[in-house]
Amino acid sequence: MSISYKKLWKLFIDRDMKKKDLMAVANISATSVAKLTKGENIQTDVLVKICKALQCEFADIMEIKADETV
């Protein structure tokens, strides 16, 4: 299984935000934003900060995808 943050990036577009805006409003590091951009695992407390800052739920910014089988 993998995590997709496409919903977060769509939310950014809808709110006319940039990644640096996320770092400022959610008080998260550039490293965390880089991990989000790469679709890597991130600590839950970072996700909580993002949800609080954007006034949304986990399901609004991420989804779990089943790995494709070959």
DSSP file (Angstrom, degrees, kcal/mol; ACC not computed):
  #  RESIDUE AA STRUCTURE BP1 BP2  ACC     N-H-->O    O-->H-N    N-H-->O    O-->H-N    TCO  KAPPA ALPHA  PHI   PSI    X-CA   Y-CA   Z-CA
    1    1 A M              0   0    0      0, 0.0     2,-0.3     0, 0.0    65,-0.2   0.000 360.0 360.0 360.0 151.2    0.0    0.0    0.0
    2    2 A S  E     -A   65   0A   0     63,-2.9    63,-3.5    38,-0.0     2,-0.4  -0.926 360.0-118.0-138.3 163.7    1.1    3.5   -0.6
    3    3 A I  E     -A   64   0A   0     36,-0.4     2,-0.5    -2,-0.3    61,-0.2  -0.845  20.2-160.9-104.8 136.9    0.0    7.0    0.4
    4    4 A S  E     -A   63   0A   0     59,-2.9    59,-1.8    -2,-0.4     3,-0.3  -0.976  11.8-173.6-118.1 131.3   -1.1    9.6   -2.2
    5    5 A Y    >>  +     0   0    0     -2,-0.5     4,-1.7    31,-0.2     3,-0.7   0.080  51.3 117.0-106.1  21.4   -1.1   13.3   -1.3
    6    6 A K  H 3> S+     0   0    0      1,-0.3     4,-2.2     2,-0.2     5,-0.2   0.843  72.3  58.8 -58.4 -34.3   -2.8   14.4   -4.6
    7    7 A K  H 3> S+     0   0    0     -3,-0.3     4,-2.2     1,-0.2    -1,-0.3   0.872 103.4  52.4 -63.5 -35.9   -5.8   15.7   -2.6
    8    8 A L  H <> S+     0   0    0     53,-1.2     4,-2.0    -3,-0.7    -2,-0.2   0.928 109.9  47.4 -64.7 -45.2   -3.5   18.0   -0.7
    9    9 A W  H  X S+     0   0    0     -4,-1.7     4,-2.0     2,-0.2    -2,-0.2   0.861 111.2  51.2 -67.4 -34.8   -2.0   19.5   -3.9
   10   10 A K  H  X S+     0   0    0     -4,-2.2     4,-2.6     2,-0.2    -1,-0.2   0.904 108.0  52.7 -66.0 -40.6   -5.5   19.9   -5.4
   11   11 A L  H  X S+     0   0    0     -4,-2.2     4,-1.9     1,-0.2    -2,-0.2   0.884 107.1  53.4 -60.7 -38.9   -6.6   21.7   -2.2
   12   12 A F  H  <>S+     0   0    0     -4,-2.0     5,-2.7     2,-0.2     4,-0.5   0.931 109.2  47.5 -60.1 -46.9   -3.6   24.0   -2.7
   13   13 A I  H ><5S+     0   0    0     -4,-2.0     3,-1.1     1,-0.2    -2,-0.2   0.927 111.2  51.1 -61.5 -45.3   -4.6   24.8   -6.2
   14   14 A D  H 3<5S+     0   0    0     -4,-2.6    -1,-0.2     1,-0.3    -2,-0.2   0.841 116.6  40.6 -61.1 -34.1   -8.2   25.5   -5.1
   15   15 A R  T 3<5S-     0   0    0     -4,-1.9    -1,-0.3    -5,-0.2    -2,-0.2   0.346 110.4-121.0 -97.3   5.4   -7.0   27.8   -2.3
   16   16 A D  T < 5 +     0   0    0     -3,-1.1     2,-0.3    -4,-0.5    -3,-0.2   0.925  62.1 148.9  54.5  49.8   -4.3   29.5   -4.5
   17   17 A M      < -     0   0    0     -5,-2.7     2,-0.3    -6,-0.1    -1,-0.2  -0.733  37.0-148.4-111.8 160.5   -1.5   28.4   -2.1
   18   18 A K    >>  -     0   0    0     -2,-0.3     4,-1.6     1,-0.1     3,-0.5  -0.776  34.3-103.2-119.2 167.6    2.1   27.5   -2.6
   19   19 A K  H 3> S+     0   0    0     -2,-0.3     4,-2.1     1,-0.3     5,-0.2   0.865 121.9  56.3 -61.4 -36.6    4.3   25.0   -0.7
   20   20 A K  H 3> S+     0   0    0      1,-0.2     4,-1.6     2,-0.2    -1,-0.3   0.841 103.2  56.0 -65.5 -30.3    6.0   27.9    1.2
   21   21 A D  H <> S+     0   0    0     -3,-0.5     4,-2.8     2,-0.2     5,-0.3   0.900 105.7  51.3 -65.1 -40.4    2.5   29.0    2.3
   22   22 A L  H  X S+     0   0    0     -4,-1.6     4,-2.5     1,-0.2     5,-0.3   0.919 107.3  52.6 -61.6 -44.3    2.0   25.6    3.8
   23   23 A M  H  X>S+     0   0    0     -4,-2.1     5,-0.9     1,-0.2     4,-0.7   0.884 114.1  43.9 -59.2 -38.4    5.3   25.7    5.7
   24   24 A A  H  <5S+     0   0    0     -4,-1.6    -2,-0.2     3,-0.2    -1,-0.2   0.941 118.3  39.5 -74.3 -48.7    4.2   29.1    7.2
   25   25 A V  H  <5S+     0   0    0     -4,-2.8    -2,-0.2     1,-0.2    -3,-0.2   0.845 125.8  35.8 -74.6 -32.7    0.6   28.4    8.1
   26   26 A A  H  <5S-     0   0    0     -4,-2.5    -1,-0.2    -5,-0.3    -2,-0.2   0.534 100.8-130.6 -97.0  -7.5    1.2   24.8    9.4
   27   27 A N  T  <5 +     0   0    0     -4,-0.7     2,-0.3    -5,-0.3    -3,-0.2   0.953  56.0 144.4  55.8  53.9    4.6   25.5   10.9
   28   28 A I      < -     0   0    0     -5,-0.9    -1,-0.2    -6,-0.3    -2,-0.1  -0.822  48.0-103.7-119.7 162.1    6.3   22.5    9.2
   29   29 A S     >  -     0   0    0     -2,-0.3     4,-1.8     1,-0.1     5,-0.1  -0.318  22.9-115.9 -84.5 163.8    9.8   22.1    7.8
   30   30 A A  H  > S+     0   0    0      1,-0.2     4,-2.4     2,-0.2     5,-0.1   0.823 117.1  60.3 -63.9 -31.8   10.9   22.1    4.2
   31   31 A T  H  > S+     0   0    0      2,-0.2     4,-2.2     1,-0.2    -1,-0.2   0.913 103.9  48.9 -62.8 -43.2   12.0   18.5    4.8
   32   32 A S  H  > S+     0   0    0      1,-0.2     4,-2.2     2,-0.2    -2,-0.2   0.908 111.3  49.3 -63.3 -42.2    8.4   17.5    5.6
   33   33 A V  H  X S+     0   0    0     -4,-1.8     4,-2.5     1,-0.2    -1,-0.2   0.891 109.1  53.0 -64.7 -38.8    7.1   19.3    2.5
   34   34 A A  H  X S+     0   0    0     -4,-2.4     4,-1.9     2,-0.2    -2,-0.2   0.910 108.8  49.7 -62.7 -41.8    9.7   17.5    0.4
   35   35 A K  H  X>S+     0   0    0     -4,-2.2     5,-2.8     2,-0.2     4,-0.6   0.908 110.7  49.9 -63.3 -41.5    8.5   14.2    1.8
   36   36 A L  H ><5S+     0   0    0     -4,-2.2     3,-1.0     1,-0.2   -31,-0.2   0.921 109.3  52.0 -60.9 -43.5    4.9   15.1    0.9
   37   37 A T  H 3<5S+     0   0    0     -4,-2.5    -1,-0.2     1,-0.3    -2,-0.2   0.865 111.9  45.8 -61.6 -37.3    6.0   16.0   -2.6
   38   38 A K  H 3<5S-     0   0    0     -4,-1.9    -1,-0.3    -5,-0.2    -2,-0.2   0.496 113.7-117.7 -84.7  -4.0    7.7   12.7   -3.1
   39   39 A G  T <<5 +     0   0    0     -3,-1.0   -36,-0.4    -4,-0.6    -3,-0.2   0.771  62.9 151.2  73.4  25.3    4.8   10.8   -1.6
   40   40 A E      < -     0   0    0     -5,-2.8    -1,-0.2    -6,-0.2     2,-0.1  -0.393  54.5 -83.8 -85.5 165.4    6.9    9.5    1.2
   41   41 A N        -     0   0    0     -2,-0.1     2,-0.3     1,-0.0    -1,-0.1  -0.395  48.7-169.3 -66.5 145.7    5.7    8.5    4.7
   42   42 A I        -     0   0    0     -2,-0.1     5,-0.0    -3,-0.1   -10,-0.0  -0.965  28.8 -90.5-138.1 152.9    5.4   11.4    7.1
   43   43 A Q    >>  -     0   0    0     -2,-0.3     4,-1.5     1,-0.1     3,-0.7  -0.294  31.4-125.2 -66.0 146.8    4.8   11.6   10.8
   44   44 A T  H 3> S+     0   0    0      1,-0.2     4,-2.4     2,-0.2     5,-0.2   0.853 108.0  61.3 -61.6 -36.8    1.2   11.9   12.0
   45   45 A D  H 3> S+     0   0    0      1,-0.2     4,-2.0     2,-0.2    -1,-0.2   0.837 102.5  52.2 -63.3 -30.2    1.9   15.0   14.0
   46   46 A V  H <> S+     0   0    0     -3,-0.7     4,-2.2     2,-0.2    -1,-0.2   0.911 109.1  49.5 -68.5 -42.7    2.9   16.8   10.7
   47   47 A L  H  X S+     0   0    0     -4,-1.5     4,-2.5     1,-0.2    -2,-0.2   0.883 109.5  52.3 -62.8 -38.1   -0.4   15.7    9.1
   48   48 A V  H  X S+     0   0    0     -4,-2.4     4,-2.6     2,-0.2     5,-0.2   0.919 108.0  50.9 -63.7 -43.7   -2.3   17.0   12.2
   49   49 A K  H  X S+     0   0    0     -4,-2.0     4,-2.4     1,-0.2    -2,-0.2   0.908 111.3  48.6 -59.4 -42.3   -0.6   20.4   11.9
   50   50 A I  H  X S+     0   0    0     -4,-2.2     4,-2.4     2,-0.2    -2,-0.2   0.933 112.0  48.2 -64.3 -46.0   -1.6   20.5    8.2
   51   51 A C  H  X>S+     0   0    0     -4,-2.5     5,-2.1     1,-0.2     4,-0.9   0.893 112.6  48.5 -63.5 -40.0   -5.2   19.6    8.9
   52   52 A K  H  <5S+     0   0    0     -4,-2.6     3,-0.4     3,-0.2    -1,-0.2   0.928 113.3  47.4 -64.1 -44.5   -5.5   22.2   11.7
   53   53 A A  H  <5S+     0   0    0     -4,-2.4    -2,-0.2     1,-0.2    -1,-0.2   0.871 120.9  36.4 -65.8 -37.2   -4.0   24.9    9.5
   54   54 A L  H  <5S-     0   0    0     -4,-2.4    -1,-0.2    -5,-0.2    -2,-0.2   0.446 106.0-126.4 -95.6  -1.1   -6.2   24.1    6.5
   55   55 A Q  T  <5 +     0   0    0     -4,-0.9     2,-0.3    -3,-0.4    -3,-0.2   0.962  69.1 113.6  52.9  59.2   -9.2   23.2    8.7
   56   56 A C      < -     0   0    0     -5,-2.1     2,-0.2    -6,-0.1    -1,-0.2  -0.829  63.6-104.7-144.3-179.5   -9.7   19.8    7.1
   57   57 A E    >>  -     0   0    0     -2,-0.3     3,-1.4    -3,-0.1     4,-0.5  -0.645  37.3-102.2-108.1 166.4   -9.6   16.1    7.9
   58   58 A F  H >> S+     0   0    0      1,-0.3     3,-1.8    -2,-0.2     4,-1.7   0.904 121.3  58.6 -53.3 -43.5   -7.0   13.5    6.9
   59   59 A A  H 34 S+     0   0    0      1,-0.3    -1,-0.3     2,-0.2   -52,-0.0   0.699  98.6  60.8 -63.4 -18.8   -9.3   12.2    4.1
   60   60 A D  H <4 S+     0   0    0     -3,-1.4    -1,-0.3     1,-0.1    -2,-0.2   0.662 115.9  29.7 -80.8 -16.5   -9.2   15.7    2.6
   61   61 A I  H << S+     0   0    0     -3,-1.8   -53,-1.2    -4,-0.5     2,-0.3   0.548 122.9  22.6-120.1 -11.2   -5.5   15.7    2.0
   62   62 A M     <  -     0   0    0     -4,-1.7     2,-0.3   -55,-0.2   -57,-0.2  -0.974  50.6-165.8-152.5 162.9   -4.4   12.1    1.5
   63   63 A E  E     -A    4   0A   0    -59,-1.8   -59,-2.9    -2,-0.3     2,-0.5  -0.987  24.7-121.6-150.5 152.3   -5.6    8.6    0.5
   64   64 A I  E     -A    3   0A   0     -2,-0.3     2,-0.4   -61,-0.2   -61,-0.2  -0.830  29.1-162.9 -96.1 127.4   -4.2    5.1    0.8
   65   65 A K  E     -A    2   0A   0    -63,-3.5   -63,-2.9    -2,-0.5     2,-0.2  -0.901  19.2-121.1-113.5 138.5   -3.8    3.3   -2.5
   66   66 A A        -     0   0    0     -2,-0.4     2,-0.1   -65,-0.2     3,-0.0  -0.540  37.0-107.5 -72.1 138.9   -3.3   -0.4   -3.0
   67   67 A D        -     0   0    0     -2,-0.2     2,-0.3     1,-0.1    -1,-0.1  -0.423  35.3-113.0 -66.5 141.3   -0.1   -1.3   -4.7
   68   68 A E        -     0   0    0     -2,-0.1     2,-0.3    -3,-0.0    -1,-0.1  -0.568  26.8-138.7 -76.1 136.4   -0.6   -2.5   -8.3
   69   69 A T              0   0    0     -2,-0.3    -1,-0.0     1,-0.1    -3,-0.0  -0.753 360.0 360.0 -95.8 145.3    0.2   -6.1   -8.9
   70   70 A V              0   0    0     -2,-0.3    -1,-0.1     0, 0.0    -2,-0.0   0.409 360.0 360.0 -97.8 360.0    2.1   -7.1  -12.0
